[in-house]
Amino acid sequence: MSSKKIKFQNSNGQTLSARLELPDKETVKHYALFAHCFTCNKNLSAVRNISRSLNEYGIAALRFDFTGLGESEGEFADTNFSSNVQDLIEAAKFLENEYESPSLLIGHSLGGAAVIFAAAEITSVKAVAVIGAPSSPAHVKHLLQGGIEDIEKYGSARISIGGRPFNVSKQFLQDIQSKNMDEVLKNLRKPLIILHSPQDTIVSIKQAEDIYKAARHPKSYISMDGADHLLSNSKDSHYAGKVIAGWADRYL
């Protein structure tokens, strides 16, 4: 397997940082696009492990940092859920122009919600996989509870998320509250697999149930029993990658 450093531009002309994980010594069969979790980045161990597990099945995977995160340009305070979805669309355009259009979208946590919305806009996508995803983008409000009052009062606030400080603006709250994921799922008409741990303390298993109920067939659910939200144990992330690759082979 090999990893290529990639850069492409978002819709505002800012440079986003990415890595393209490529299968070793074989022709690429398909291309996948990976969306990381809220305030995470492309270098999270689970993101790397899943991408490289896909390589074993001939699937190349582009993992990138959303605008304002990791090594990508931009300010986090200026971004929102809609900009994440747009970043995914721009990443798909990059793959289409430089390699091949992505046929598989994978998203972790809030990135899972983002790929569902993006899949409705990217015609080349034939299958969607979500890991520990919320049933609504507004679910992330619980991570902002300590600062919501200040955000509403002053227009923005500096909030600690996962032990790191982020400037969160009022427009971010307004954006996540305006998104109706049930409606998108009902109209998606693309195969969907949901991977979720019953022990997830960040995004409850009830969220996976709600996604499953709202989605149309074909849809599948895999229990990531014993895993935490970030798939910190490498065995869990490698397993997730292999399950997604095996499932997707039926549709790609």
MARMITI-252862 format. One line per 3 residues: number of its first residue (from 1); for each residue x, y, z of N, C-alpha, C, O. Coordinates in steps of 0.05 Angstrom, whole numbers. Layout:
// residues N
NUM = X,Y,Z,X,Y,Z,X,Y,Z,X,Y,Z ~ ...
This chain:
// residues 252
1 = 17,-24,0,0,0,0,17,25,0,40,25,10 ~ 7,46,-12,22,71,-12,3,94,-5,-21,93,-8 ~ 15,116,5,0,139,13,11,164,-1,34,170,1
4 = -7,179,-14,1,203,-29,-10,227,-15,-34,228,-8 ~ 7,247,-11,-3,273,0,-17,288,-22,-6,292,-44 ~ -41,297,-16,-58,310,-36,-67,337,-26,-71,341,-1
7 = -71,356,-44,-83,382,-37,-103,389,-58,-99,385,-82 ~ -126,400,-49,-146,409,-68,-160,433,-55,-157,439,-32 ~ -176,447,-71,-188,471,-61,-218,467,-54,-232,452,-67
10 = -227,481,-33,-255,481,-27,-270,502,-44,-257,514,-61 ~ -295,505,-39,-311,523,-56,-303,552,-53,-311,569,-69 ~ -288,559,-31,-279,586,-27,-250,591,-35,-239,612,-31
13 = -239,571,-49,-211,573,-58,-190,568,-37,-166,572,-42 ~ -198,558,-14,-179,551,7,-168,523,2,-183,506,-8 ~ -143,518,10,-130,493,5,-136,473,27,-132,479,51
16 = -146,450,20,-152,428,39,-131,407,36,-122,400,14 ~ -122,396,59,-101,376,60,-113,348,60,-133,343,74 ~ -102,329,45,-113,302,43,-91,282,40,-68,288,34
19 = -98,257,43,-81,234,38,-97,214,21,-120,208,27 ~ -85,204,0,-98,184,-16,-84,157,-11,-60,154,-18 ~ -99,139,2,-88,112,8,-94,94,-16,-117,90,-24
22 = -72,83,-27,-75,67,-52,-68,38,-47,-49,32,-32 ~ -82,19,-59,-75,-9,-58,-47,-14,-69,-38,1,-87 ~ -34,-34,-59,-7,-41,-68,-7,-63,-89,-20,-84,-86
25 = 7,-58,-111,11,-78,-132,-14,-89,-144,-15,-113,-151 ~ -34,-73,-147,-58,-82,-161,-73,-58,-171,-70,-35,-161 ~ -90,-62,-191,-105,-40,-203,-127,-32,-183,-140,-49,-171
28 = -131,-6,-180,-152,4,-163,-179,-3,-175,-185,3,-198 ~ -196,-16,-159,-223,-24,-169,-243,-1,-165,-260,4,-182 ~ -241,13,-142,-260,34,-136,-246,55,-119,-225,50,-108
31 = -259,78,-117,-249,100,-101,-270,107,-79,-294,108,-85 ~ -260,111,-55,-277,118,-32,-269,145,-21,-246,153,-24 ~ -287,159,-9,-282,185,3,-290,183,33,-312,173,39
34 = -272,192,51,-276,188,80,-280,216,93,-265,234,89 ~ -301,218,110,-306,242,125,-301,236,155,-314,219,166 ~ -283,251,167,-276,246,195,-296,258,214,-315,272,206
37 = -293,252,240,-312,260,260,-309,290,267,-290,303,259 ~ -329,300,282,-330,328,290,-305,337,305,-298,325,325 ~ -292,357,295,-267,369,306,-243,350,305,-222,356,317
40 = -246,327,291,-223,309,288,-207,317,263,-210,340,254 ~ -191,299,253,-177,304,228,-171,278,214,-176,257,224 ~ -159,280,190,-154,257,173,-134,237,185,-133,214,176
43 = -118,246,205,-97,229,216,-106,213,241,-89,200,253 ~ -131,215,248,-141,198,270,-135,169,263,-140,161,240 ~ -126,154,282,-117,126,276,-139,110,263,-134,94,245
46 = -164,113,272,-186,98,261,-190,104,231,-196,86,215 ~ -186,130,224,-189,138,196,-168,124,179,-173,114,157 ~ -143,125,188,-121,112,174,-126,82,171,-123,70,150
49 = -133,69,193,-137,40,193,-159,31,175,-156,12,160 ~ -181,45,175,-204,38,158,-196,42,129,-202,25,112 ~ -183,64,123,-174,69,95,-156,48,85,-158,39,62
52 = -137,40,102,-117,19,93,-129,-9,92,-120,-25,76 ~ -149,-14,108,-163,-39,106,-179,-41,80,-181,-62,68 ~ -190,-18,71,-203,-18,45,-184,-24,23,-191,-37,3
55 = -159,-15,26,-138,-21,5,-135,-50,0,-129,-59,-23 ~ -138,-67,20,-135,-96,17,-156,-107,-2,-152,-130,-12 ~ -177,-93,-7,-198,-102,-25,-198,-86,-51,-218,-86,-66
58 = -176,-72,-56,-174,-58,-82,-188,-31,-82,-192,-20,-104 ~ -195,-20,-58,-209,5,-57,-189,27,-48,-178,25,-26 ~ -185,48,-64,-169,71,-56,-187,89,-40,-211,92,-45
61 = -175,102,-20,-190,119,-2,-177,146,2,-154,148,8 ~ -193,167,-3,-184,194,1,-195,204,28,-219,206,33 ~ -176,209,47,-183,220,73,-172,249,74,-149,254,67
64 = -189,267,83,-180,295,83,-189,310,108,-207,302,122 ~ -177,333,113,-184,351,135,-205,371,125,-201,385,105 ~ -228,372,139,-248,392,133,-235,420,136,-216,424,151
67 = -247,439,123,-238,467,126,-236,475,155,-254,471,171 ~ -213,488,162,-208,498,189,-199,477,209,-196,483,232 ~ -193,453,199,-184,431,217,-159,418,206,-153,420,182
70 = -143,406,224,-119,393,215,-100,411,200,-94,433,210 ~ -92,402,176,-73,418,160,-87,434,138,-74,445,121 ~ -113,435,139,-128,450,119,-130,479,126,-130,487,149
73 = -132,496,105,-135,525,110,-163,531,119,-181,515,119 ~ -167,557,128,-193,566,137,-195,567,167,-178,556,182 ~ -216,580,177,-221,582,206,-245,565,213,-266,566,200
76 = -243,549,234,-264,532,243,-290,548,249,-312,539,243 ~ -286,572,260,-309,589,267,-326,597,243,-350,604,246 ~ -314,596,220,-328,604,195,-342,580,182,-356,583,161
79 = -338,556,192,-349,532,180,-375,523,194,-382,533,215 ~ -388,504,181,-412,492,193,-417,465,180,-401,456,164 ~ -439,453,186,-446,427,174,-448,429,144,-439,411,129
82 = -461,450,134,-464,454,106,-438,456,91,-434,446,69 ~ -418,470,104,-392,473,91,-377,446,90,-362,440,72 ~ -382,429,111,-371,402,110,-381,386,87,-366,372,73
85 = -407,388,83,-419,374,60,-408,384,34,-402,369,15 ~ -405,410,32,-393,422,8,-364,414,4,-356,410,-19 ~ -349,411,25,-322,401,23,-321,373,11,-304,367,-5
88 = -340,356,20,-342,329,8,-348,330,-21,-336,314,-37 ~ -365,348,-29,-372,350,-58,-347,359,-74,-342,350,-96 ~ -332,378,-63,-308,388,-76,-287,365,-77,-272,363,-97
91 = -285,349,-56,-266,327,-56,-274,307,-78,-256,295,-91 ~ -300,302,-81,-309,284,-102,-302,295,-130,-295,279,-147 ~ -305,321,-133,-298,333,-159,-268,330,-164,-260,325,-187
94 = -251,333,-143,-223,329,-147,-216,301,-156,-201,296,-175 ~ -229,281,-142,-224,253,-150,-233,248,-179,-219,235,-195 ~ -256,259,-186,-266,256,-213,-247,267,-234,-242,255,-255
97 = -235,291,-228,-217,304,-247,-190,292,-248,-177,291,-270 ~ -180,282,-226,-152,272,-224,-150,242,-225,-129,231,-233 ~ -170,227,-216,-169,198,-214,-194,186,-225,-196,179,-249
100 = -214,182,-208,-240,170,-216,-260,179,-195,-254,181,-172 ~ -285,183,-204,-306,191,-186,-310,171,-163,-308,147,-168 ~ -314,180,-139,-318,162,-116,-345,147,-118,-365,159,-125
103 = -344,121,-113,-369,106,-113,-377,98,-85,-400,88,-81 ~ -360,103,-66,-366,96,-38,-360,120,-20,-338,131,-22 ~ -379,127,-3,-374,148,17,-375,135,45,-392,119,51
106 = -356,143,62,-354,133,89,-352,157,108,-336,175,103 ~ -368,157,129,-367,179,148,-368,169,177,-382,150,184 ~ -352,182,194,-350,175,222,-362,197,239,-356,220,236
109 = -381,190,257,-394,208,275,-409,230,259,-425,223,241 ~ -404,256,264,-417,277,248,-410,274,218,-426,282,201 ~ -386,264,213,-379,259,185,-398,239,172,-401,239,148
112 = -409,221,188,-429,202,178,-454,216,168,-465,210,147 ~ -463,236,184,-486,252,175,-479,267,150,-496,270,132 ~ -455,278,149,-447,293,126,-446,277,100,-454,287,79
115 = -437,252,102,-436,236,77,-464,228,67,-468,224,43 ~ -483,226,86,-511,221,77,-521,244,61,-534,240,40 ~ -517,268,70,-525,292,55,-510,295,29,-521,301,9
118 = -484,289,30,-467,292,6,-475,271,-15,-474,276,-39 ~ -482,246,-6,-489,225,-25,-513,232,-42,-516,223,-64 ~ -530,249,-31,-553,258,-46,-546,276,-69,-561,281,-87
121 = -521,288,-67,-512,307,-87,-491,296,-106,-487,307,-128 ~ -478,274,-98,-456,263,-115,-467,239,-130,-471,218,-118 ~ -471,242,-155,-485,221,-171,-469,196,-174,-481,174,-178
124 = -443,197,-172,-426,174,-176,-428,154,-152,-420,131,-155 ~ -437,163,-129,-438,147,-105,-458,125,-108,-482,129,-114 ~ -449,100,-103,-466,77,-105,-472,64,-77,-490,47,-75
127 = -457,71,-57,-460,60,-31,-450,79,-9,-431,94,-14 ~ -462,78,15,-456,96,36,-452,80,62,-469,63,69 ~ -431,86,77,-426,73,103,-423,94,124,-408,114,121
130 = -436,90,147,-433,109,169,-425,94,194,-434,72,199 ~ -408,107,210,-398,94,235,-403,113,258,-393,136,259 ~ -418,104,278,-423,120,302,-436,147,295,-430,167,308
133 = -454,146,275,-465,172,265,-491,180,281,-506,162,289 ~ -495,205,284,-520,215,296,-542,215,276,-537,216,252 ~ -567,214,285,-590,214,267,-598,242,258,-615,245,241
136 = -584,262,270,-589,289,262,-563,305,268,-551,301,289 ~ -555,323,250,-532,340,256,-535,356,282,-515,361,295 ~ -559,362,290,-563,378,314,-555,363,339,-553,374,361
139 = -550,337,337,-542,321,360,-516,332,372,-512,328,397 ~ -499,344,357,-473,354,368,-477,377,387,-457,385,400 ~ -501,388,389,-506,409,408,-498,401,437,-490,418,453
142 = -500,376,443,-494,367,471,-465,371,477,-457,373,501 ~ -448,372,456,-419,377,461,-413,406,466,-391,413,474 ~ -433,423,461,-429,452,463,-444,464,487,-445,488,490
145 = -456,447,503,-474,456,524,-462,478,542,-477,496,550 ~ -437,476,548,-425,495,566,-423,523,554,-418,543,569 ~ -426,526,528,-423,552,516,-446,562,499,-444,583,487
148 = -468,547,498,-490,554,480,-502,581,489,-509,598,472 ~ -504,586,515,-515,611,524,-498,635,515,-508,655,506 ~ -471,632,516,-453,653,507,-454,656,477,-453,678,466
151 = -457,634,462,-459,635,433,-484,651,425,-483,668,408 ~ -506,645,438,-531,659,432,-529,689,440,-541,706,426 ~ -516,694,461,-514,722,471,-494,739,456,-500,762,450
154 = -470,728,451,-448,744,439,-443,737,410,-427,750,397 ~ -456,717,399,-452,710,371,-431,688,367,-429,676,346 ~ -414,684,387,-394,663,386,-383,658,414,-386,675,431
157 = -369,636,417,-357,630,443,-334,610,438,-335,594,419 ~ -315,610,456,-292,591,455,-300,567,473,-303,571,497 ~ -301,544,461,-311,520,476,-291,498,474,-278,494,453
160 = -287,483,496,-269,461,496,-284,436,487,-304,428,498 ~ -274,424,465,-286,399,454,-264,378,452,-244,382,438 ~ -267,357,467,-247,336,467,-220,346,478,-199,336,470
163 = -222,365,496,-197,376,509,-183,397,493,-162,406,501 ~ -195,405,470,-182,426,453,-202,450,450,-226,445,448 ~ -192,474,450,-209,498,447,-217,503,418,-200,502,400
166 = -243,510,414,-252,517,387,-271,541,389,-286,543,408 ~ -269,559,370,-288,581,368,-312,572,353,-310,565,329 ~ -335,572,366,-360,563,353,-379,587,351,-383,601,371
169 = -390,592,327,-406,615,322,-436,608,322,-444,585,320 ~ -452,628,324,-481,625,324,-491,613,297,-510,597,297 ~ -478,620,275,-487,609,249,-483,579,248,-498,565,234
172 = -464,568,263,-460,539,265,-485,526,277,-495,506,267 ~ -494,537,300,-518,526,313,-542,528,295,-558,509,293 ~ -546,550,282,-569,554,264,-568,534,241,-589,524,233
175 = -544,529,231,-542,511,209,-549,482,216,-564,469,202 ~ -538,472,238,-544,444,246,-573,440,252,-585,419,248 ~ -586,461,263,-614,459,271,-633,460,247,-656,452,248
178 = -622,469,224,-639,471,200,-639,446,183,-654,445,163 ~ -623,426,190,-620,402,173,-639,380,181,-641,372,205 ~ -654,370,161,-673,348,166,-662,322,153,-665,318,129
181 = -648,306,169,-635,282,158,-655,260,151,-651,245,133 ~ -677,259,166,-698,239,159,-707,242,131,-710,222,116 ~ -712,266,122,-721,271,95,-700,263,75,-707,251,54
184 = -675,269,80,-654,261,62,-652,231,60,-649,220,38 ~ -653,217,83,-651,188,83,-674,175,67,-670,156,53 ~ -698,186,70,-721,174,57,-719,177,26,-731,161,11
187 = -705,197,17,-702,202,-11,-675,193,-23,-670,197,-47 ~ -658,182,-6,-630,176,-15,-630,154,-36,-616,157,-57 ~ -643,132,-31,-645,110,-50,-618,99,-58,-613,93,-82
190 = -600,98,-39,-573,86,-43,-568,67,-20,-575,73,2 ~ -555,44,-26,-549,25,-4,-534,38,19,-516,54,15 ~ -542,31,43,-531,43,67,-525,22,88,-540,3,93
193 = -501,24,99,-493,6,122,-487,24,146,-473,44,143 ~ -497,16,169,-494,31,194,-478,13,213,-486,-9,220 ~ -455,23,222,-439,10,242,-439,27,267,-434,51,266
196 = -446,14,289,-449,29,314,-444,11,338,-452,-12,338 ~ -432,22,359,-427,6,383,-449,11,403,-457,33,408 ~ -459,-11,415,-479,-8,436,-468,6,461,-483,17,477
199 = -441,7,463,-428,19,486,-419,48,480,-405,61,496 ~ -427,59,457,-419,86,450,-431,106,469,-456,107,471 ~ -415,121,483,-425,140,503,-427,169,491,-437,187,505
202 = -417,173,467,-418,199,454,-443,202,437,-458,221,438 ~ -447,182,420,-471,180,403,-485,154,410,-475,132,403 ~ -508,155,422,-521,131,432,-531,112,410,-535,121,387
205 = -534,87,416,-543,67,397,-571,74,387,-578,65,365 ~ -586,89,402,-613,98,393,-611,114,367,-629,113,350 ~ -589,128,363,-585,144,339,-583,126,315,-594,132,293
208 = -569,103,318,-567,84,296,-594,72,289,-601,68,266 ~ -610,67,310,-637,56,306,-654,76,290,-669,68,272 ~ -652,102,296,-667,122,282,-659,125,253,-676,128,235
211 = -633,123,248,-623,124,220,-634,100,204,-644,103,182 ~ -633,77,217,-642,52,203,-672,54,197,-680,46,175 ~ -688,64,215,-716,66,211,-723,86,188,-741,81,172
214 = -708,107,186,-713,128,166,-704,120,138,-715,130,119 ~ -683,104,137,-672,97,111,-688,76,96,-703,61,108 ~ -686,76,70,-699,56,53,-681,32,49,-656,34,53
217 = -692,9,42,-676,-14,35,-663,-8,7,-675,6,-9 ~ -639,-20,2,-624,-38,19,-609,-23,41,-596,-3,36 ~ -611,-34,65,-598,-22,88,-589,-44,107,-602,-65,109
220 = -566,-40,120,-555,-61,138,-545,-48,163,-539,-24,164 ~ -544,-64,184,-533,-54,210,-513,-75,221,-518,-99,221 ~ -490,-64,230,-470,-81,242,-464,-70,270,-458,-47,274
223 = -466,-88,290,-460,-80,318,-429,-81,322,-417,-101,319 ~ -418,-58,330,-390,-56,337,-387,-61,367,-378,-44,381 ~ -395,-84,376,-397,-90,404,-370,-87,418,-350,-98,409
226 = -370,-71,439,-345,-67,455,-328,-44,446,-310,-36,461 ~ -334,-32,423,-318,-10,413,-327,17,426,-350,20,434 ~ -308,35,428,-315,62,437,-321,79,413,-319,70,390
229 = -329,104,418,-338,121,396,-316,127,375,-322,127,351 ~ -292,130,384,-270,136,366,-256,112,354,-236,114,340 ~ -266,88,361,-254,63,352,-224,63,359,-207,57,342
232 = -219,69,384,-191,72,393,-175,46,392,-151,47,388 ~ -188,24,395,-175,-2,392,-172,-8,362,-191,-9,347 ~ -147,-12,353,-142,-16,324,-157,-40,313,-164,-40,289
235 = -162,-60,329,-177,-83,320,-205,-75,311,-216,-86,291 ~ -217,-56,325,-244,-47,318,-244,-32,291,-262,-36,275 ~ -225,-14,287,-224,2,262,-217,-16,238,-229,-12,216
238 = -199,-34,242,-192,-53,219,-216,-70,213,-222,-75,189 ~ -230,-79,233,-255,-95,229,-275,-79,213,-288,-89,194 ~ -279,-54,221,-299,-37,207,-292,-34,178,-309,-35,161
241 = -266,-30,172,-258,-27,144,-263,-52,128,-272,-50,105 ~ -258,-75,139,-262,-100,125,-292,-106,121,-300,-115,99 ~ -308,-100,141,-337,-104,138,-348,-85,116,-364,-94,100
244 = -340,-60,116,-350,-41,96,-342,-50,68,-358,-49,50 ~ -317,-59,65,-307,-67,39,-323,-91,29,-331,-93,6 ~ -327,-111,47,-341,-135,39,-370,-129,32,-381,-140,12
247 = -383,-113,48,-411,-105,42,-413,-90,16,-431,-95,0 ~ -395,-70,12,-397,-53,-11,-392,-67,-37,-401,-59,-58 ~ -377,-89,-37,-371,-104,-61,-396,-112,-76,-396,-116,-101
250 = -418,-116,-62,-443,-123,-75,-455,-101,-92,-470,-106,-111 ~ -448,-76,-85,-460,-53,-98,-442,-37,-117,-452,-22,-134 ~ -416,-39,-113,-397,-23,-129,-392,-35,-156,-377,-24,-172
